[in-house]
């Protein structure tokens, strides 16, 4: 009984982390609205080390079409501008020497559709990962059944629990996709 609990808990943990990873990835996808998450992947050269932008500057969104970046040290302005430009986000930072303004241009219809396709691809990859976790968990349970550690009834119960978990996580992935698709397609 204890063995089956750990299998189910491990599977649930892996599935949750897959969902969290997807949510983090799609948060960085541009939707035409300004969001600090757009700059999450940007690393800035800070005294020879690459550090996340958040660690060297304050990122704010004063309105839906503008992101502002206030570096904590004035010499970093040029490095931050360069890092944003080389990140290929389609953003054009403008600096006055101490402060950086990043206007977020509206997305074209075609670009919106491309972004939805990209998000759908990420969701499909996550669903595959969830199904792989299900397969691995069921294989572990079958191995325990073969070794007579758990009964056939326990095996069926574990399979049902794992399938229910898989269905739940897949539904959550679909909800994440639907929310992001709505966000991308709304003008």
C-alpha positions, 0 to 999 in steps of 0.5 A, a space after each residue: 500500500 505504501 509503495 503505491 502511494 509513493 508511485 502516485 505522489 511521485 507521478 503527481 509531483 512530476 505532472 505538476 512540475 510539467 504544468 508549472 514549467 509550461 505556465 512559466 514558458 507561456 508567460 514570456 510569450 508576447 501578447 501585445 500587452 506589456 508585461 514584466 514577464 516578457 523580460 524574464 529570460 533576459 540576462 545582463 552582463 554585470 561585472 563579467 557575470 550574466 544575471 537576470 534583468 530583475 536582479 539589476 533593475 526595477 521593471 514596471 508596466 505603467 500602462 498596457 503598451 509600455 514597459 519601463 526599466 530603471 537600472 540600479 546602477 547608471 552604467 548598466 543602461 547600455 548593457 540592458 538595452 543591448 541585452 533586450 535588443 539581442 533577445 529578439 523579442 521584437 522590442 525596441 528599447 529607448 534610453 535617456 541615459 538613466 531610464 529605459 522605455 520599451 514601447 510594446 507594439 501591437 501584434 498583427 493578426 498573422 503574428 497572433 496566429 503564429 504565437 497561438 501555434 507556438 503555445 499549442 506546440 508547447 502545450 502538446 509537448 507538456 501533454 507528452 511529458 505528462 503521458 510519459 510520467 503516467 507510463 513510467 508510474 504504471 510500469 513501476 506499479 506493474 513491476 511491484 505487482 510482478 514481484 508480488 509486492 502489491 496485489 492485482 486489485 492494488 495495481 488496478 486501483 493505482 492505474 485508475 488513480 494515475 489515469 485520473 491524475 493524467 486526465 486532471 493535469 491534461 485538463 489544466 494544460 488545456 485551460 492554460 492554453 485556452 487562457 493564453 490563446 484568449 490573451 493573445 487573440 484579444 486586441 
